[in-house]
Protein backbone atom coordinates (compact mmCIF):
# COMPACT_ATOMS: atom_id res chain seq x y z
CA UNK A 1 0.00 0.00 0.00
CA UNK A 2 1.04 3.57 -0.66
CA UNK A 3 1.66 5.98 2.18
CA UNK A 4 -0.75 8.86 2.67
CA UNK A 5 2.03 11.35 1.98
CA UNK A 6 2.48 9.94 -1.52
CA UNK A 7 -1.20 10.54 -2.31
CA UNK A 8 -1.25 14.20 -1.34
CA UNK A 9 1.33 16.61 -2.64
CA UNK A 10 2.42 19.67 -0.70
CA UNK A 11 0.59 22.01 -3.09
CA UNK A 12 -2.68 20.28 -2.15
CA UNK A 13 -2.00 20.94 1.53
CA UNK A 14 -1.13 24.59 0.98
CA UNK A 15 -4.55 25.18 -0.61
CA UNK A 16 -6.47 23.98 2.46
CA UNK A 17 -6.46 27.37 4.26
CA UNK A 18 -7.88 29.02 1.13
CA UNK A 19 -10.62 26.40 0.91
CA UNK A 20 -11.51 26.87 4.57
CA UNK A 21 -11.62 30.64 4.18
CA UNK A 22 -13.90 30.28 1.16
CA UNK A 23 -16.16 27.92 3.11
CA UNK A 24 -16.38 30.42 5.98
CA UNK A 25 -17.33 33.19 3.57
CA UNK A 26 -19.98 30.98 1.99
CA UNK A 27 -21.46 30.06 5.38
CA UNK A 28 -22.04 33.75 6.11
CA UNK A 29 -24.40 33.85 3.14
CA UNK A 30 -26.61 31.12 4.63
CA UNK A 31 -29.20 32.60 6.97
CA UNK A 32 -29.78 29.48 9.07
CA UNK A 33 -29.14 28.80 12.75
CA UNK A 34 -26.75 25.96 11.96
CA UNK A 35 -24.53 28.17 9.79
CA UNK A 36 -24.59 30.88 12.47
CA UNK A 37 -23.47 28.34 15.08
CA UNK A 38 -20.52 27.29 12.94
CA UNK A 39 -19.51 30.90 12.37
CA UNK A 40 -19.75 31.68 16.07
CA UNK A 41 -17.52 28.70 16.82
CA UNK A 42 -15.01 30.00 14.25
CA UNK A 43 -14.93 33.32 16.10
CA UNK A 44 -14.19 31.47 19.34
CA UNK A 45 -11.18 29.62 17.92
CA UNK A 46 -7.63 30.88 18.05
CA UNK A 47 -7.11 30.91 14.27
CA UNK A 48 -6.89 34.62 13.45
CA UNK A 49 -7.18 34.17 9.68
CA UNK A 50 -10.45 32.26 9.94
CA UNK A 51 -11.79 34.72 12.48
CA UNK A 52 -10.98 37.66 10.21
CA UNK A 53 -12.64 35.90 7.29
CA UNK A 54 -15.75 35.26 9.38
CA UNK A 55 -15.97 38.84 10.64
CA UNK A 56 -15.45 40.25 7.15
CA UNK A 57 -18.11 37.99 5.65
CA UNK A 58 -20.59 38.57 8.48
CA UNK A 59 -20.21 42.34 8.14
CA UNK A 60 -21.42 42.03 4.56
CA UNK A 61 -24.17 39.47 5.16
CA UNK A 62 -27.83 40.45 5.37
CA UNK A 63 -29.34 37.57 7.32
CA UNK A 64 -30.54 37.69 10.90
CA UNK A 65 -29.61 34.22 12.19
CA UNK A 66 -26.12 35.25 13.29
CA UNK A 67 -27.42 38.45 14.89
CA UNK A 68 -29.94 36.50 16.97
CA UNK A 69 -27.38 33.92 18.05
CA UNK A 70 -24.72 36.55 18.69
CA UNK A 71 -27.03 38.51 20.99
CA UNK A 72 -27.80 35.40 23.04
CA UNK A 73 -24.22 34.18 23.22
CA UNK A 74 -22.43 37.51 23.71
CA UNK A 75 -22.31 37.52 27.55
CA UNK A 76 -20.77 34.05 27.64
CA UNK A 77 -18.11 34.56 24.97
CA UNK A 78 -14.43 35.11 25.59
CA UNK A 79 -13.34 38.76 25.23
CA UNK A 80 -11.82 38.28 21.76
CA UNK A 81 -14.98 36.62 20.44
CA UNK A 82 -17.13 39.33 22.08
CA UNK A 83 -15.11 41.97 20.26
CA UNK A 84 -15.54 40.15 16.94
CA UNK A 85 -19.31 39.89 17.41
CA UNK A 86 -19.50 43.58 18.36
CA UNK A 87 -17.55 44.48 15.20
CA UNK A 88 -20.13 42.60 13.14
CA UNK A 89 -22.99 44.29 14.97
CA UNK A 90 -21.46 47.74 14.52
CA UNK A 91 -20.87 47.21 10.80
CA UNK A 92 -24.46 46.06 10.36
CA UNK A 93 -25.94 48.86 12.46
CA UNK A 94 -27.20 46.52 15.17
CA UNK A 95 -27.47 47.77 18.73
CA UNK A 96 -25.87 45.51 21.31
C-alpha positions as CSV (number, residue, x, y, z in Angstrom):
1,X,0.0,0.0,0.0
2,X,1.0,3.6,-0.7
3,X,1.7,6.0,2.2
4,X,-0.8,8.9,2.7
5,X,2.0,11.4,2.0
6,X,2.5,9.9,-1.5
7,X,-1.2,10.5,-2.3
8,X,-1.2,14.2,-1.3
9,X,1.3,16.6,-2.6
10,X,2.4,19.7,-0.7
11,X,0.6,22.0,-3.1
12,X,-2.7,20.3,-2.1
13,X,-2.0,20.9,1.5
14,X,-1.1,24.6,1.0
15,X,-4.6,25.2,-0.6
16,X,-6.5,24.0,2.5
17,X,-6.5,27.4,4.3
18,X,-7.9,29.0,1.1
19,X,-10.6,26.4,0.9
20,X,-11.5,26.9,4.6
21,X,-11.6,30.6,4.2
22,X,-13.9,30.3,1.2
23,X,-16.2,27.9,3.1
24,X,-16.4,30.4,6.0
25,X,-17.3,33.2,3.6
26,X,-20.0,31.0,2.0
27,X,-21.5,30.1,5.4
28,X,-22.0,33.7,6.1
29,X,-24.4,33.9,3.1
30,X,-26.6,31.1,4.6
31,X,-29.2,32.6,7.0
32,X,-29.8,29.5,9.1
33,X,-29.1,28.8,12.7
34,X,-26.8,26.0,12.0
35,X,-24.5,28.2,9.8
36,X,-24.6,30.9,12.5
37,X,-23.5,28.3,15.1
38,X,-20.5,27.3,12.9
39,X,-19.5,30.9,12.4
40,X,-19.7,31.7,16.1
41,X,-17.5,28.7,16.8
42,X,-15.0,30.0,14.2
43,X,-14.9,33.3,16.1
44,X,-14.2,31.5,19.3
45,X,-11.2,29.6,17.9
46,X,-7.6,30.9,18.0
47,X,-7.1,30.9,14.3
48,X,-6.9,34.6,13.4
49,X,-7.2,34.2,9.7
50,X,-10.4,32.3,9.9
51,X,-11.8,34.7,12.5
52,X,-11.0,37.7,10.2
53,X,-12.6,35.9,7.3
54,X,-15.8,35.3,9.4
55,X,-16.0,38.8,10.6
56,X,-15.5,40.2,7.2
57,X,-18.1,38.0,5.6
58,X,-20.6,38.6,8.5
59,X,-20.2,42.3,8.1
60,X,-21.4,42.0,4.6
61,X,-24.2,39.5,5.2
62,X,-27.8,40.5,5.4
63,X,-29.3,37.6,7.3
64,X,-30.5,37.7,10.9
65,X,-29.6,34.2,12.2
66,X,-26.1,35.3,13.3
67,X,-27.4,38.4,14.9
68,X,-29.9,36.5,17.0
69,X,-27.4,33.9,18.0
70,X,-24.7,36.6,18.7
71,X,-27.0,38.5,21.0
72,X,-27.8,35.4,23.0
73,X,-24.2,34.2,23.2
74,X,-22.4,37.5,23.7
75,X,-22.3,37.5,27.5
76,X,-20.8,34.0,27.6
77,X,-18.1,34.6,25.0
78,X,-14.4,35.1,25.6
79,X,-13.3,38.8,25.2
80,X,-11.8,38.3,21.8
81,X,-15.0,36.6,20.4
82,X,-17.1,39.3,22.1
83,X,-15.1,42.0,20.3
84,X,-15.5,40.1,16.9
85,X,-19.3,39.9,17.4
86,X,-19.5,43.6,18.4
87,X,-17.6,44.5,15.2
88,X,-20.1,42.6,13.1
89,X,-23.0,44.3,15.0
90,X,-21.5,47.7,14.5
91,X,-20.9,47.2,10.8
92,X,-24.5,46.1,10.4
93,X,-25.9,48.9,12.5
94,X,-27.2,46.5,15.2
95,X,-27.5,47.8,18.7
96,X,-25.9,45.5,21.3
